């Protein structure tokens, strides 16, 4: 798969979270080496999911969940 156009923010976020298939991630990483705009965009994206949220705020992850 060749990346001929710049990826959207969701795709960049998936790359930063390590959630892209290996081949797609490699191609996108190559694109970032050649495309200053995408490289700059990737530095400003706040990529998060449940795991990264738990790692970044471990004290919150340990609190019991309140039932509604």
N, C-alpha and C positions, 0 to 999 in steps of 0.2 A: 504494500500500500504506500503510495507516494503522497505526501502532503503538499498539494499545490496551492491551497488557500490556507489562510490563517485559521486556526481552530477557535471555536467559541470558548467562552469563559467556563462553561460546564466541563468541556473536555480538558482544559488546562487544570481545573480543580481535580478531576479524576486522576490526571497524571501526578499531581502533587501529593495526592493521597495514596498513590501506588495501586490504583484500582483499574488501570488499563491493561489489556493483554500485552504481553512482553513485546511482541513485534510492533504493535501500534505505539507503545511507549518509546521504543527505540527510534522509530521514525519521527515521532513528535520531538524527542530530545534533539535529534539531528536538525529539525526545523528550527528549534529554539537557538541553536548555535549559529544559524544563518540569518535569523530574523530578529533584529533588534527590538522591533515593536512588540513582538510576542514575548521575548525575553523580559522586557520591561513590564509588560502586563502580568506575567507569571509572578513577578516579585511583589505585586500589589494585591494579589488574590489571597483572600483568607479562606483557605480550604479547611473544612472541618466535617466531621461525622461523629457518631456516638463515641467511637474509640478515642479520637483526638480530643474531644470535649472532656472525656473522663480523665485523660492524661493531663490536660491543661488545668483542670480543676479537681484534683483528687479529693479534696475535702468535701466538695459538693456531691461527688459520686458516691461517697460513703454514707450520706444522710439517708435515712429511711424515707421512702416515698409516702406521701400522705394520700389516703384514699378520699375520694370525693363523696 
